[in-house]
Amino acid sequence: MSTKEGIPALTGIRSLASFWVVFHHLQPEIAMLSLTPLVGDLARGGERAVDLFFVLSGFILSLNYHKQFRKFKYGSYLQFLWLRLARIYPVHIAGLAVWALLLLVSLLVGRLEPISGGFSFANLVANLLLIQGWSVPMRNGWNYPAWSISMEWLAYLWFPFLVGWISAVRKMALMVGGLVVLLVITGPLVVRYPTASSFIRIGCEFVTGCILWSVWRRIRWAGTWSLGWITLPSVVMAIALSNIFGWYSIPVFGLVVLSLALDKGAGSQLFGSRLFVYWGKVSYSLYIMHAAVISICRAALPVARYQGTSLAERFVVLLAYLLCIAGAGSFTYHFVEEPLRLWMRSRNPGYLRALTDRSENDVPMACGAPIMEDARTEG
C-alpha cells in the first residue's frame, strides 16, 4: 500500500483504543454494577491503550514527514509545530474549560472542597503550557487524561531530528535490533521507575513507532510480508495480555501496528471500515472529554442506586454513560476540533509562511485529506 493511499486501519484502531481508555476510567461503575467478569477484565488493562497511541503517533508522523525532514529546515520545523498545535490545542483548551465550569458549579452548590491539589492554579498553568506531564513525579490535575497530550507535545519537539536520523539509517539489522531492544526494555523500565513512567513510555514507544515505520517501508512491497492472518489475533492478544502481564505486554502493541500497516485482509477491512475510521477521527475529542462527562454522569446518574436491579438494567446504565461520552466526543469533534483546527491553519503566522520551504499541499494524501489529519495520533 502506498503512502499516498494512506492506511485507514491505523485511524480505525484508535476508536478501539479510545473506548478502551474509557472503560478503564469506568472501573468503579463496572465494579459497583457487578457486570460480567469479562467487562471488568477489559477495563483493567485500558491504561495500556495510551501506549498504543504513542506507538501509532511515531509511525504516522514518520509516514507523513520523513521526506520533509531528511534535511532539517528551521521553517519546516516551526510549520510542523504549528500544525500539530492546531490539531491538539483547541480541544485541549475546551476540555479545560469544561472542567473549570464543572468546578465552578460544584463550588457554588458546595459539592467540592476549596481549590487545591489537582485543581490548583499551578496545575492549570502547566496544562495551558502543555507541560503538566514534564515532571518527576508527574504534575497531573484538572483534565487528568491530558497528561499524555503534554508528552505528545514533548515528542513533537524532537521528532523532526529523530525521523531525519532514522531515515538516514540504511542497515535493516540496526533498525530491527533497535526495535527489539525498545520493545523488551519498556515494560521493565516502567515497573522499575514508576515515577518517571511518562518519560519512559513516550520515549520508548514513540521511537518504537518511528522505527516500525522504517521497517514497514522496507518490507511493505513483499507480498510474503502480509500479516493479515495475525492482525485480529494480535489485537485480541494485546487486550488479553494487558490484563495478565501488565506493562510487560507492551511488545504486542508493536505487532498490532505493524500487522495493521501490512494487512490487506479482514483486519484491514474491519478497522478501515467507515464506522471504525469515523470513531478513530473522533477519538481525540472523545479522549479529552470523557473524564468530564464521567464526572457529570456520576452526579446525574449514580450507579449505586442500581446495584440491586437486574443485570439488563445495570447494562443499560453503563450504556447510558457510554452514549453520553460518545455524544460529547462526536459533538466536540464536529463543532470544536475541526472548525478550530481549520481556523488555526488559516491563521498560520506570516513568519512561518515566509520560513517554510514547502506548502501544506505537498503533504501525502489519504482518504481525501492529509494523512496527518485522518490518522491522528494524540493519546
MARSEZA-905546 format. One line per 4 residues: their letters; for each residue x, y, z of C-alpha. Coordinates in steps of 0.25 Angstrom, whole numbers, padded with zeros to 4 digits. Layout:
residues N
a> X/Y/Z | ...;
END
This chain:
residues 379
mstk> 0000/0000/0000 | 0006/0013/-0004 | 0008/0025/0005 | -0001/0033/-0004;
egip> -0013/0024/-0002 | -0011/0024/0013 | -0014/0013/0024 | -0029/0016/0029;
altg> -0028/0004/0038 | -0018/0011/0047 | -0028/0022/0048 | -0039/0012/0051;
irsl> -0031/0005/0062 | -0031/0018/0070 | -0046/0016/0072 | -0044/0003/0080;
asfw> -0032/0009/0088 | -0040/0021/0092 | -0052/0013/0097 | -0043/0004/0104;
vvfh> -0037/0016/0112 | -0052/0020/0115 | -0055/0006/0121 | -0042/0007/0129;
hlqp> -0047/0020/0135 | -0061/0014/0137 | -0056/0003/0146 | -0063/0008/0159;
eiam> -0076/0008/0151 | -0073/-0006/0145 | -0070/-0012/0159 | -0082/-0006/0166;
lslt> -0091/-0011/0155 | -0085/-0025/0157 | -0085/-0027/0142 | -0079/-0040/0135;
plvg> -0064/-0042/0139 | -0061/-0040/0124 | -0065/-0025/0125 | -0056/-0024/0137;
dlar> -0044/-0031/0131 | -0046/-0022/0119 | -0046/-0009/0127 | -0033/-0013/0136;
gger> -0024/-0012/0124 | -0029/0000/0118 | -0018/0009/0122 | -0009/0002/0113;
avdl> -0017/0008/0101 | -0009/0020/0103 | 0004/0012/0100 | -0003/0008/0087;
ffvl> -0006/0023/0084 | 0009/0026/0086 | 0014/0015/0076 | 0003/0020/0066;
sgfi> 0008/0034/0067 | 0022/0031/0064 | 0018/0022/0052 | 0008/0032/0046;
lsln> 0017/0044/0047 | 0028/0037/0041 | 0019/0033/0030 | 0015/0047/0027;
yhkq> 0028/0055/0030 | 0040/0047/0027 | 0043/0054/0013 | 0041/0067/0019;
frkf> 0051/0065/0030 | 0062/0058/0022 | 0069/0071/0023 | 0066/0079/0035;
kygs> 0060/0093/0032 | 0056/0103/0043 | 0044/0108/0035 | 0039/0094/0033;
ylqf> 0041/0091/0048 | 0033/0103/0052 | 0022/0100/0042 | 0021/0085/0047;
lwlr> 0019/0090/0061 | 0009/0100/0057 | 0001/0089/0050 | 0002/0080/0062;
lari> -0003/0091/0071 | -0015/0093/0063 | -0018/0079/0064 | -0017/0077/0079;
ypvh> -0019/0091/0086 | -0033/0095/0083 | -0039/0082/0088 | -0029/0082/0100;
iagl> -0034/0096/0104 | -0049/0092/0102 | -0046/0081/0112 | -0040/0090/0122;
avwa> -0052/0100/0120 | -0062/0089/0123 | -0054/0085/0136 | -0054/0100/0140;
llll> -0069/0101/0138 | -0071/0088/0146 | -0062/0093/0157 | -0070/0106/0158;
vsll> -0083/0099/0158 | -0078/0089/0169 | -0073/0101/0178 | -0086/0108/0176;
vgrl> -0094/0097/0181 | -0084/0092/0192 | -0080/0079/0186 | -0065/0081/0186;
epis> -0055/0085/0196 | -0047/0098/0194 | -0038/0098/0181 | -0025/0091/0184;
ggfs> -0017/0079/0179 | -0022/0075/0165 | -0029/0088/0163 | -0018/0097/0167;
fanl> -0014/0110/0159 | 0000/0104/0157 | -0006/0091/0150 | -0015/0100/0142;
vanl> -0003/0108/0137 | 0004/0095/0134 | -0008/0090/0126 | -0009/0103/0118;
lliq> 0006/0101/0114 | 0005/0087/0111 | 0016/0083/0121 | 0007/0076/0132;
gwsv> 0014/0063/0129 | 0028/0068/0129 | 0032/0066/0143 | 0036/0054/0152;
pmrn> 0027/0051/0159 | 0017/0056/0148 | 0008/0068/0151 | -0005/0064/0147;
gwny> -0018/0071/0150 | -0031/0077/0144 | -0033/0069/0132 | -0025/0057/0136;
paws> -0025/0049/0123 | -0018/0061/0116 | -0004/0057/0123 | -0002/0049/0110;
isme> -0004/0061/0101 | 0007/0068/0108 | 0016/0056/0106 | 0012/0056/0091;
wlay> 0015/0071/0090 | 0029/0068/0096 | 0031/0057/0085 | 0027/0067/0074;
lwfp> 0038/0076/0079 | 0049/0066/0076 | 0042/0057/0065 | 0048/0064/0053;
flvg> 0062/0061/0058 | 0059/0047/0061 | 0052/0044/0047 | 0063/0050/0040;
wisa> 0073/0041/0046 | 0064/0029/0045 | 0062/0032/0030 | 0077/0032/0028;
vrkm> 0080/0018/0034 | 0082/0008/0023 | 0084/-0005/0031 | 0071/-0013/0033;
almv> 0078/-0021/0044 | 0081/-0008/0052 | 0066/-0004/0051 | 0061/-0018/0055;
gglv> 0071/-0019/0067 | 0067/-0005/0072 | 0053/-0009/0071 | 0055/-0021/0079;
vllv> 0062/-0014/0090 | 0052/-0004/0091 | 0040/-0013/0092 | 0047/-0022/0102;
itgp> 0052/-0011/0112 | 0040/-0002/0112 | 0031/-0011/0122 | 0043/-0014/0132;
lvvr> 0047/0001/0132 | 0033/0006/0135 | 0032/-0005/0146 | 0046/-0001/0152;
ypta> 0044/0014/0151 | 0029/0017/0152 | 0030/0032/0155 | 0037/0034/0142;
ssfi> 0028/0025/0134 | 0022/0037/0126 | 0036/0040/0120 | 0039/0025/0118;
rigc> 0026/0022/0111 | 0027/0033/0101 | 0042/0032/0099 | 0042/0017/0096;
efvt> 0028/0015/0090 | 0029/0028/0081 | 0043/0024/0076 | 0037/0009/0074;
gcil> 0026/0015/0065 | 0037/0022/0057 | 0045/0010/0055 | 0033/0002/0052;
wsvw> 0031/0011/0040 | 0045/0010/0035 | 0043/-0006/0036 | 0030/-0005/0029;
rrir> 0035/0004/0017 | 0045/-0007/0014 | 0037/-0019/0014 | 0023/-0014/0010;
wagt> 0024/-0017/-0005 | 0028/-0032/-0002 | 0015/-0040/-0003 | 0020/-0050/0007;
wslg> 0020/-0040/0018 | 0005/-0038/0018 | 0001/-0041/0033 | -0014/-0041/0030;
witl> -0015/-0054/0037 | -0009/-0049/0050 | -0016/-0035/0051 | -0029/-0039/0058;
psvv> -0022/-0049/0068 | -0011/-0038/0071 | -0022/-0028/0075 | -0029/-0039/0084;
maia> -0015/-0043/0090 | -0012/-0028/0093 | -0025/-0027/0101 | -0024/-0040/0108;
lsni> -0009/-0040/0111 | -0010/-0025/0117 | -0019/-0031/0127 | -0010/-0043/0130;
fgwy> 0005/-0037/0129 | 0002/-0022/0130 | 0014/-0014/0126 | 0021/-0026/0120;
sipv> 0011/-0027/0109 | 0015/-0015/0102 | 0023/-0022/0091 | 0009/-0027/0086;
fglv> 0005/-0013/0082 | 0017/-0012/0072 | 0011/-0025/0066 | -0003/-0019/0065;
vlsl> 0002/-0006/0058 | 0012/-0014/0048 | 0001/-0024/0045 | -0009/-0014/0042;
aldk> 0000/-0006/0033 | 0003/-0018/0025 | -0011/-0025/0025 | -0019/-0025/0013;
gags> -0029/-0035/0018 | -0040/-0036/0029 | -0033/-0028/0039 | -0031/-0016/0030;
qlfg> -0045/-0017/0025 | -0051/-0017/0039 | -0042/-0005/0045 | -0042/0002/0031;
srlf> -0058/0002/0031 | -0066/0015/0031 | -0070/0012/0046 | -0057/0010/0051;
vywg> -0050/0021/0043 | -0061/0031/0048 | -0059/0028/0062 | -0044/0028/0060;
kvsy> -0045/0042/0055 | -0054/0045/0067 | -0045/0038/0077 | -0036/0050/0081;
slyi> -0048/0059/0085 | -0055/0047/0092 | -0042/0044/0100 | -0040/0058/0104;
mhaa> -0055/0060/0108 | -0058/0046/0114 | -0053/0049/0128 | -0062/0062/0130;
visi> -0074/0054/0124 | -0072/0043/0134 | -0072/0053/0145 | -0085/0059/0141;
craa> -0091/0045/0139 | -0087/0041/0153 | -0094/0053/0159 | -0107/0051/0150;
lpva> -0108/0036/0149 | -0100/0030/0161 | -0099/0015/0159 | -0101/0012/0174;
ryqg> -0116/0013/0173 | -0116/0002/0162 | -0108/-0009/0170 | -0119/-0017/0173;
tsla> -0126/-0017/0160 | -0126/-0027/0149 | -0113/-0029/0140 | -0120/-0024/0128;
erfv> -0124/-0011/0135 | -0109/-0010/0140 | -0104/-0011/0126 | -0114/0000/0122;
vlla> -0108/0009/0132 | -0094/0006/0127 | -0099/0008/0112 | -0104/0022/0117;
yllc> -0091/0026/0121 | -0084/0021/0108 | -0095/0028/0100 | -0092/0041/0107;
iaga> -0077/0040/0105 | -0079/0037/0091 | -0088/0048/0088 | -0079/0058/0095;
gsft> -0067/0053/0087 | -0075/0054/0074 | -0080/0068/0077 | -0067/0073/0081;
yhfv> -0060/0067/0068 | -0071/0074/0059 | -0072/0087/0066 | -0059/0090/0073;
eepl> -0048/0081/0068 | -0050/0082/0053 | -0054/0097/0052 | -0043/0102/0061;
rlwm> -0033/0093/0054 | -0036/0099/0041 | -0037/0113/0047 | -0023/0112/0053;
rsrn> -0017/0106/0040 | -0023/0118/0032 | -0017/0128/0042 | -0003/0122/0040;
pgyl> 0006/0133/0045 | 0013/0141/0034 | 0027/0138/0039 | 0024/0123/0038;
ralt> 0019/0124/0023 | 0032/0132/0020 | 0041/0122/0026 | 0034/0109/0021;
drse> 0040/0104/0008 | 0029/0094/0006 | 0014/0097/0006 | 0003/0088/0013;
ndvp> -0002/0083/-0001 | 0011/0075/-0002 | 0007/0066/0010 | 0003/0052/0005;
macg> -0012/0050/0004 | -0021/0039/0010 | -0036/0038/0009 | -0037/0051/0002;
apim> -0029/0059/0013 | -0015/0059/0018 | -0011/0047/0026 | -0007/0055/0038;
edar> -0022/0060/0039 | -0028/0046/0037 | -0019/0037/0045 | -0018/0046/0057;
teg> -0009/0040/0068 | -0010/0048/0080 | -0013/0039/0092;
END
